[in-house]
């Protein structure tokens, strides 16, 4: 019998994190293949002169893709 045990998530919901490509807020996370996947909502930049079309962008990142967090 084989067991895969992973530790708890390194980051929490609503925590601000850094990654290549930007800064965002953790919205959700789930275990996947001995790591954690995070749904990160990217921060919005300044509004362009022509306005906004939609909501913020959410990216899915593995825990290793997150480079740090605000405490």
N, C-alpha and C positions, 0 to 999 in steps of 0.2 A: 504494500500500500504506500502511495506517495502523497505527501502533504506539501502544499506550498503555503508558507506563512510569510506574510508581509507585515511590516510595522504599520502603525496608524499614519494617517495623512500628515505631512509636514506643514501644510498650510490650512487655514480655516476659512469658512465662508465669510464673505464681506471683507477679507483681508486684501490690502493693496499689494500687488506683486510686480516685479520687473521681469522682463524676458526680452530676447532679441526681437526687435520690432515694436517695442512699446511698453506701456504700463497699463495695468488693468486691475479689476476687482474679481476675486473668486466668487462665482455664483453657485457652483455646485461641484461635487467631485465624486468619483467612484473608483473602486479597485479594478485593476486590469493587468493581467500578466505580471504579477509580482511587483507592481508599481501602482501609482495612482494617476488617473486622468482627471484634469481640472477643466471646467468650463469657465473661461476668463473673459469678462466683458471689458473691452478696451476703453480707455478714456477717450472722450471726444475732444478734438482740437477746437480751435476757434471756428465759429460758424462762418461758412463762406458767404460772399456777398449775394449769392443766388439762393440762399436758404438751404435747409436740409430736406432730404427726400425720405429718410427712414430713421430707424433707431440705431443705437450703438452696435458695433460689431462684436460678436462673441467668437472666440477661438478656443479650440480644444488642444490642451497641452499635456504632455507627460510631465511628471514631477521634475525630471532631470532637465526639462526645457525652461524651467523657472529659475532665474538667476539670483533672486533675492526678494525680500519683502520689507515693507515698513512695519515697524513694531508699534 
